[in-house]
Amino acid sequence: MNAMPTITTPSPPKSSAPDVGSGRRRFPTTVRVGRLFGIPFDINLSVLVVAAFVVWSLAFQILPSVHPDTSTAARLGAAVASAALFLVSILGHELGHAMVAKRHDVETMSITLWLLGGVAKLVRQAPTPRAEFQIAAAGPAASALLAGLFAGLTFAANRLTDWLLIPVVLAWLAAINLLLAISNMFPAAPLDGGRVLTAGLWKRMGDAEAARLISARCGLLLGFVLVAAGAVAVAVSTIGVGWVSVIIMGLFLIVAARSEVIGAAIRGRLNEVTVGELMSSHPASLPAALPVAQFLAATSANPNVATPLTHWDHTPVGYVIPAQLAGLDPFTTSTARVEAFAVSAEDVPRAWSTEPLARVTERLGDLQPSMVVVHDPTTGLEVGTISAEQFGRALTLPDQWGRLDPLSRMPEVAARGPVLPGSPR
């Protein structure tokens, strides 16, 4: 099963300290093989399971049934070559996506082969319905072309060689590539057919994320159907190995489609909600010389709201989120001035109150500040702030089918403790 990439939802500005690893060296499950057309090419070790299954099924089931007199060594050699060409076929499918994506100025971060096929990871979503359709259709089109190529080679091999294993192997590769093209065209994300469905709905509805959400729901539904059908078949069948694989594919589809649902629902919210709807109106500034204890007492009602600090002559110093100082030891809170923990005003990103949250997250990119200062586009004046914790409200997970609660019903996200750089330990 091949799947188009799922683009991750933008993260909110973060102020948490970096995670500390356990110190154990983990065995790598994905190996970087090299680059193809400038695109990093990785292989997940789960591919070995696929290769072993292909070799076993060809060498000991399919080929003996067609040519029982052929030696085991010959069958094994043909099966290994077939498994390698099968993986090359999956790679060709993913390269089809990547090459067409590049034509639409969408770069590919990497291509990975794994247990259930391959994934081309794109840096961003397709910019238009036309691009969405062409990128999605390129993979099955590449598989269909490979099916035609192997079918032609099968015809030629029947005429040019007496070694009957060669046309059988080529015919199998033609059939498996045709199956790959057809199975990926089911209209359910994250399958390629789901992306084609997304393109059509997007063009008709004018809303990319609403279209992606519908397609992802179709993926969930298809996954549940596959799991249910596989479970029933295993229960009534004496040979259930094939149906177990159907259940596994259904479970994968459910997990992948759920990820698509989350991404589409949250990106849709980020497109709809403006900065002004999420921000806290600008609180009154406090003296930068205040001891931390007094600052925390003065801001106890709004611990997650970025509070501006000023000098005695009202010149700005910076901003502090009270919740980030709540874990300081009593000696520090009673003796240290709050300005020691301020984020300089020059270092805080700006946003307009009328901007969609999606535009702000796109502009921030990998930058993950602890807060954003909001300005009114008409007057240019500072009107509010958004902290990472407040931003997290917009990223609350939807239900199974992508339904989101209104922002007005969401509680404030809990504070994460003292995380500002330079905080006393």
C-alpha positions in Angstrom: 0.0 0.0 0.0 1.5 3.3 -1.0 0.4 6.6 0.5 0.9 10.2 -0.3 2.6 12.2 2.4 0.8 13.7 5.4 2.0 17.3 6.0 2.3 17.9 9.7 0.2 20.6 11.4 2.1 23.7 12.4 3.2 23.6 16.0 2.4 26.5 18.4 5.1 28.7 19.7 6.8 26.7 22.4 8.7 27.7 25.5 9.4 24.3 27.0 13.0 23.2 27.8 14.5 20.6 25.4 13.8 17.0 26.1 16.6 15.0 27.8 17.2 11.6 26.3 17.6 8.4 28.3 21.2 8.1 27.1 20.5 4.8 25.4 21.7 4.3 21.8 18.7 3.2 19.8 19.1 0.8 16.9 18.2 2.7 13.7 15.1 1.3 12.0 15.5 3.5 8.9 18.7 3.6 6.8 19.7 6.4 4.4 20.7 4.7 1.2 21.6 7.7 -0.9 20.0 10.3 -3.1 17.9 10.0 -6.3 17.5 13.1 -8.4 18.7 15.0 -5.3 16.0 13.5 -3.1 17.2 11.5 0.0 16.2 7.9 -0.3 15.6 5.8 2.9 14.8 2.2 3.5 13.0 1.1 6.7 14.1 -2.3 7.9 10.5 -3.5 7.8 11.0 -3.8 4.0 13.0 -7.0 4.8 9.7 -8.5 5.9 8.1 -7.6 2.5 11.1 -8.9 0.6 11.1 -12.2 2.5 7.4 -12.7 1.9 7.8 -12.0 -1.8 10.7 -14.4 -2.1 8.9 -17.1 -0.2 5.6 -16.8 -2.0 7.3 -16.8 -5.4 9.9 -19.5 -4.8 7.8 -22.0 -2.9 4.2 -21.3 -4.1 3.8 -19.4 -7.4 6.8 -20.6 -9.4 6.5 -24.3 -8.4 2.8 -24.3 -9.4 3.7 -23.0 -12.9 7.1 -24.8 -13.5 7.4 -27.7 -11.0 10.5 -29.1 -12.7 12.6 -26.0 -12.1 15.3 -26.3 -9.4 14.9 -24.7 -6.1 18.1 -22.6 -6.6 16.7 -21.3 -9.9 13.4 -20.4 -8.3 15.1 -18.7 -5.4 17.3 -16.6 -7.8 14.2 -15.6 -9.8 12.3 -14.8 -6.6 15.1 -12.6 -5.2 15.4 -10.7 -8.5 11.6 -10.2 -8.5 11.6 -8.9 -4.9 14.3 -6.4 -5.8 12.4 -5.2 -8.9 9.2 -5.0 -6.8 10.9 -2.6 -4.4 12.3 -0.6 -7.4 8.7 -0.4 -8.7 7.5 1.1 -5.4 10.3 3.5 -5.6 9.2 4.5 -9.1 5.7 5.1 -7.8 7.0 7.5 -5.2 9.4 9.2 -7.6 6.3 9.9 -9.8 4.8 11.9 -7.0 8.1 13.7 -6.3 8.9 14.7 -9.9 5.4 16.1 -10.5 5.5 17.8 -7.0 8.7 19.6 -8.0 7.0 21.0 -11.2 4.6 22.7 -8.8 7.4 24.1 -6.6 6.7 21.5 -3.8 10.0 20.0 -2.8 10.3 16.4 -1.4 12.1 16.0 1.9 12.7 12.2 1.4 11.4 9.0 0.0 11.1 6.0 2.4 10.3 2.4 1.6 8.7 0.5 4.4 6.4 -2.4 5.3 3.3 -1.3 3.5 4.8 0.5 0.5 6.5 3.9 0.2 6.1 7.5 1.3 7.2 10.6 -0.4 7.4 13.3 2.3 6.6 16.7 0.8 7.6 19.9 2.5 4.1 21.4 2.2 0.6 20.8 0.8 -0.2 21.2 -2.9 -0.9 24.9 -3.6 -3.9 24.4 -5.9 -6.5 21.7 -6.7 -4.8 21.1 -10.1 -1.5 20.5 -8.3 -3.1 18.2 -5.8 -4.6 16.1 -8.6 -1.5 15.9 -10.7 0.8 15.1 -7.7 -1.6 12.4 -6.5 -2.2 10.8 -9.9 1.5 10.7 -10.8 2.2 7.7 -8.5 -0.5 5.4 -9.9 0.4 6.6 -13.4 4.0 5.6 -12.8 2.9 2.2 -11.6 0.6 1.8 -14.7 3.5 2.6 -17.0 5.7 0.1 -15.2 2.9 -2.5 -15.6 2.9 -1.8 -19.3 6.7 -2.0 -19.5 6.8 -5.4 -17.7 3.9 -6.7 -19.8 5.9 -5.8 -23.0 9.0 -7.4 -21.6 6.9 -10.5 -20.8 5.7 -10.7 -24.4 9.3 -10.3 -25.7 10.7 -12.9 -23.3 8.2 -15.5 -24.4 9.6 -15.0 -27.9 13.3 -14.6 -27.1 14.1 -17.1 -24.3 13.4 -20.7 -23.5 13.9 -20.2 -19.8 10.3 -20.1 -18.7 10.9 -18.5 -15.3 11.7 -15.1 -16.9 8.3 -14.5 -18.6 6.6 -15.7 -15.4 8.5 -13.3 -13.2 7.9 -10.4 -15.6 4.2 -11.2 -15.8 4.1 -11.2 -12.0 5.8 -7.8 -11.9 3.3 -6.5 -14.5 0.4 -7.7 -12.5 1.7 -6.4 -9.1 2.3 -2.9 -10.6 -1.2 -2.9 -12.1 -2.6 -3.9 -8.7 -0.5 -1.2 -7.1 -1.9 1.4 -9.5 -5.6 0.3 -9.0 -5.5 -0.2 -5.2 -4.1 3.2 -4.7 -7.0 4.9 -6.5 -9.6 4.1 -3.8 -11.1 7.5 -3.0 -9.9 7.6 0.6 -7.0 9.5 2.1 -4.1 8.9 2.6 -4.3 6.8 -0.6 -3.6 8.5 -3.9 -7.3 8.2 -4.8 -8.1 10.1 -1.7 -5.9 13.0 -2.9 -7.7 12.9 -6.3 -11.0 13.1 -4.4 -9.6 16.0 -2.4 -8.6 17.9 -5.6 -12.2 17.5 -7.0 -13.9 18.6 -3.7 -11.4 21.4 -3.3 -12.2 22.8 -6.7 -15.9 22.5 -6.1 -16.0 23.8 -2.5 -13.2 26.3 -2.6 -11.9 25.0 0.8 -8.8 22.8 0.8 -8.9 21.7 4.4 -12.7 20.9 4.3 -12.0 18.8 1.2 -9.1 17.0 2.9 -11.2 16.3 6.0 -13.9 14.6 3.9 -11.3 12.5 2.1 -9.7 11.5 5.4 -13.1 10.5 6.8 -13.4 8.2 3.7 -10.1 6.7 4.7 -11.3 6.0 8.2 -14.4 4.4 6.9 -12.5 2.2 4.4 -10.1 1.2 7.2 -13.0 0.1 9.4 -14.5 -1.8 6.5 -11.2 -3.7 5.8 -10.7 -4.6 9.4 -14.3 -5.9 9.8 -14.2 -7.8 6.5 -10.9 -9.3 7.4 -12.0 -10.3 10.9 -15.1 -12.0 9.5 -13.1 -13.8 6.8 -10.5 -15.1 9.3 -13.3 -16.4 11.6 -14.9 -18.4 8.8 -11.9 -19.4 6.8 -9.5 -22.2 7.4 -6.6 -20.3 5.7 -6.6 -16.8 7.0 -3.1 -15.5 6.3 -4.2 -13.4 3.4 -7.1 -11.9 5.4 -4.8 -11.1 8.3 -2.8 -8.9 5.9 -6.1 -7.2 5.0 -6.7 -6.5 8.7 -3.2 -5.1 9.0 -3.7 -2.8 6.0 -7.1 -1.7 7.5 -5.5 -0.9 10.8 -2.7 1.1 9.1 -5.3 3.0 7.1 -7.3 3.8 10.2 -4.1 5.2 11.9 -3.0 7.1 8.8 -6.5 8.5 8.1 -6.8 9.6 11.7 -3.6 11.6 11.3 -5.1 13.1 8.2 -8.3 14.0 10.0 -6.4 15.7 12.8 -4.2 17.6 10.4 -7.1 18.8 8.2 -9.3 19.8 11.1 -6.6 21.8 12.9 -5.3 23.4 9.7 -8.9 24.3 8.9 -9.3 26.0 12.3 -6.0 27.8 11.9 -7.2 29.2 8.6 -10.6 30.3 10.1 -9.6 31.7 13.5 -7.9 35.1 13.6 -5.2 36.2 16.0 -7.6 38.7 17.5 -10.1 35.9 18.4 -7.4 34.0 20.4 -5.4 36.8 22.0 -5.6 38.2 25.4 -6.2 41.9 25.5 -3.1 43.7 26.5 -2.8 43.8 30.3 -1.5 46.8 32.2 2.3 46.9 32.3 4.1 46.3 35.6 7.4 47.7 36.9 10.4 45.7 35.8 12.0 46.2 39.2 9.3 44.2 41.0 10.5 41.1 43.0 9.2 37.9 41.3 6.9 37.2 44.3 5.1 40.5 44.0 4.9 40.0 40.2 3.3 36.6 40.6 0.8 37.9 43.1 -0.2 40.8 40.8 -0.7 38.4 37.8 -2.3 35.4 39.6 -5.6 35.9 37.8 -4.0 35.5 34.4 -0.9 33.3 34.8 -0.7 32.4 31.0 -0.9 35.9 29.7 2.3 37.6 28.6 2.7 40.7 30.8 4.7 43.7 29.6 7.4 45.2 31.9 8.5 48.8 31.9 11.1 51.0 33.6 10.1 53.8 35.9 10.1 56.2 32.9 7.7 53.8 31.0 10.3 52.7 28.5 9.5 49.0 27.6 11.7 46.2 28.9 10.1 43.1 27.6 7.5 40.5 28.5 7.1 37.7 31.1 4.6 34.9 31.2 3.9 34.5 35.0 3.2 30.7 34.8 6.8 30.2 33.6 8.1 31.5 36.9 5.8 29.6 39.2 8.3 26.9 40.0 11.1 29.1 41.2 12.4 28.5 44.7 11.2 30.8 47.5 14.6 32.6 47.9 14.7 33.5 44.2 11.0 34.7 44.1 11.6 37.0 47.1 15.0 38.5 46.0 15.2 38.4 42.2 13.7 41.1 40.0 11.2 40.0 37.4 13.2 41.8 34.7 15.8 39.1 35.0 13.4 36.7 33.3 11.9 39.0 30.7 12.0 38.3 27.0 13.2 41.5 25.2 10.5 43.3 23.2 12.8 43.2 20.2 12.9 39.4 20.4 9.1 38.9 20.4 7.4 38.2 17.0 4.6 40.5 15.9 1.2 39.7 14.3 -1.8 41.6 13.2 -5.1 41.0 15.0 -6.9 40.3 11.7 -4.4 37.7 10.5 -5.5 34.0 10.4 -3.5 31.9 12.8 -2.3 29.8 9.9 -0.5 32.7 8.3 1.3 33.5 11.6 2.5 29.9 12.1 3.7 29.8 8.4 5.6 33.0 8.9 7.2 31.8 12.1 8.3 28.6 10.5 10.7 26.7 12.7 10.9 29.7 15.1 9.0 28.7 18.3 8.9 31.7 20.6 7.1 31.7 24.0 4.8 34.5 22.9 3.5 36.7 20.1 2.6 40.4 20.4 -0.5 41.4 18.5 -1.0 44.8 16.9 -4.1 46.5 15.4 -3.7 46.9 11.6 -5.5 50.2 11.6 -3.8 52.1 14.4 -0.6 50.0 14.6 -0.9 50.0 18.4 -0.2 46.9 20.5 -3.6 45.4 21.6 -2.8 42.0 23.0 -0.5 38.9 23.3 -0.7 35.2 22.7 1.4 32.8 24.7 2.3 29.3 23.7 -0.2 27.9 26.2 -3.0 30.0 24.7 -2.0 29.1 21.2 -2.4 25.4 22.3 -6.1 26.0 22.6 -6.4 26.2 18.8 -4.6 22.9 18.5 -6.9 20.8 20.7 -7.4 17.5 19.1 -10.7 16.9 17.3 -12.9 13.8 17.8 -12.6 10.7 15.7 -14.3 12.3 12.7 -12.6 15.7 12.9 -15.3 17.7 14.8 -13.8 20.5 16.9 -15.3 22.3 19.9 -15.7 26.0 19.6 -12.8 28.0 21.1 -15.2 29.6 23.6 -15.8 26.2 25.2 -12.1 25.3 25.6 -10.4 25.7 28.9 -7.1 27.4 29.1 -4.1 25.0 28.6 -2.3 24.4 31.9 1.1 26.1 32.4 4.2 24.1 31.8 6.4 25.4 34.6 9.6 27.5 34.6 11.2 27.2 31.3 12.7 30.5 30.4 16.4 30.4 29.5 18.6 31.5 32.5 16.1 30.6 35.1 17.8 29.9 38.4 17.8 26.2 39.4 
